[in-house]
Amino acid sequence: MLKKIYDMPAGTIGFEAVGEVEDDDVEDVLAPALRRWTAESGKIRMLYLLGPRLEEYEGDAVSENAKFVARHPTAFERIAVVSDEEWLGPALKTLSALLPGKARRFPVRELTAAKAWVAEGLDAAGSPGAGGGVR
């Protein structure tokens, strides 16, 4: 399942993958939340935690996630994927090359740094601060 992370910096959104993640989780939780976010806030600055509570991320869920990103490529400003899985680094470099925004992997022990990176350039209210924010 995908759970919203509530202690995110203003102007950002976060999700944690817990247990088994299926395509329905992406369709029922992630995609609607991101659609609402773009309608209300514009660009997406998202943290995605694939930590120790994740047991399995099904292939169909990966596919649904990729479809959403492909349909909304300009909506993503920053994506931080927090995981100890090393293979994600090269995958995120490829994703970052395809999106106008930035994508970066952080190890789980750097969750706080990942939250700060996602919020970089935003003021305390979550709006672009001086010299940062939306392109």
N, C-alpha and C positions, 0 to 999 in steps of 0.2 A: 504494500500500500504506500501511497505518497501522503506525507503529513506536512502541513504548512508549518514553517518555523516562525514563531511569533516574535522572537527577540532579535529581529533584523533592524539595521539602521534605517532611518527615515528615507524614503525614496527607493527602497529596494524590496525584493520579495525573495523568500527562500522556501525550499522544500527538502524534506528528508525522505529517502527511500528506506522503508522499514519492512522486514519480512520478505514477502514475495511481491514483486511489482509486475503487474499485468497490463495489457493494452487498455483495459477498462479504467485503470487508475489514471492513465494519461488522458483518456477521453473524458472521464467524469470529474477529475480533480484538477490536473495541471492545465489542460487546454482552456477550460472555462475561466479559471483564475487568471491566466495570462491574457485572455481576451478582455476580461473586465479591467485588468491593469492597464492595458494599452488604451482602452476607451477612456479611462479616468486619468491616467498619469502620463501617457505617451510612451516613451522608450522604456524597455525592460532592462533592469539591472537585477540579475537573478543569481542566487546561490543554490547549488544543487548538491546536497550531502549524500554521498554513497558510502556511508560509514559502516561500523561494525554491526549495526542492527539490520543491515541488508543481508538477506539470505540468497535471493535469486532475482535477477532482473531479466524477465523473459524477452526473447527476441522480438516478439510482436510489440512489446512496450517500447523497445528501442526504435522500431520501425515507426510507430505512432508519434514518438517524440521527434524523429527526423522529419516526418511529414509536416508537423506543426512548424518547425523551424524553416522548412523549405517554403511554406505558404506565407510566412511572416519574416523574411530575412532582414528587413530593415528595422524591425521592431526591437531587435536586441542590441543594446549598447554595451553591456558587459555580462559575461557569464563566468562564474567561478564554480568549478566542479571540485568538490572536496572529497578526496578518496585516496587510499593508499595503493590503488591499482596502478601500476607503472604504465600499462599499455594505454591509459587514457591521455598521457602527455602527448604522444604523436598524433592521436586522434583529434585532440583539441587544437593542435597546431593546424591541422588540415581544416577543421571547422572554422577556425579564426581567419584563415585565408579566404574562405567562401563568404563570410559575413562581413558587413561593414563595421561591426562592433568588435570587441575584444573578448577572447575566451582564454581562460588560464586554469590550470590544475594546481591544487594545493593539497599537501598531505593532511590527514585528519587532525594531527597535532597542531596545525596552523589554521584552524577554523576561525579564530578571532582575526587573524591577518586577512583571511579570505573575505570576511565580512567588511573589513576596512577597505580592501581593494575594490570591492563591488560599489561601495559608497564614495570612493575617491572623487573629489570634485563637486560633491553635493554639500549644501549647507545643512545645519541642524534640522531644518524643516523638510529636507529631501529635495530641495530645488537646486538647480545648477548654481554653484557659488562663483565667485570671481575667478575667472581664468579656467573654469572646468565645466563639465557637464555635457549637454547635448551638442552634437556637431552641427 
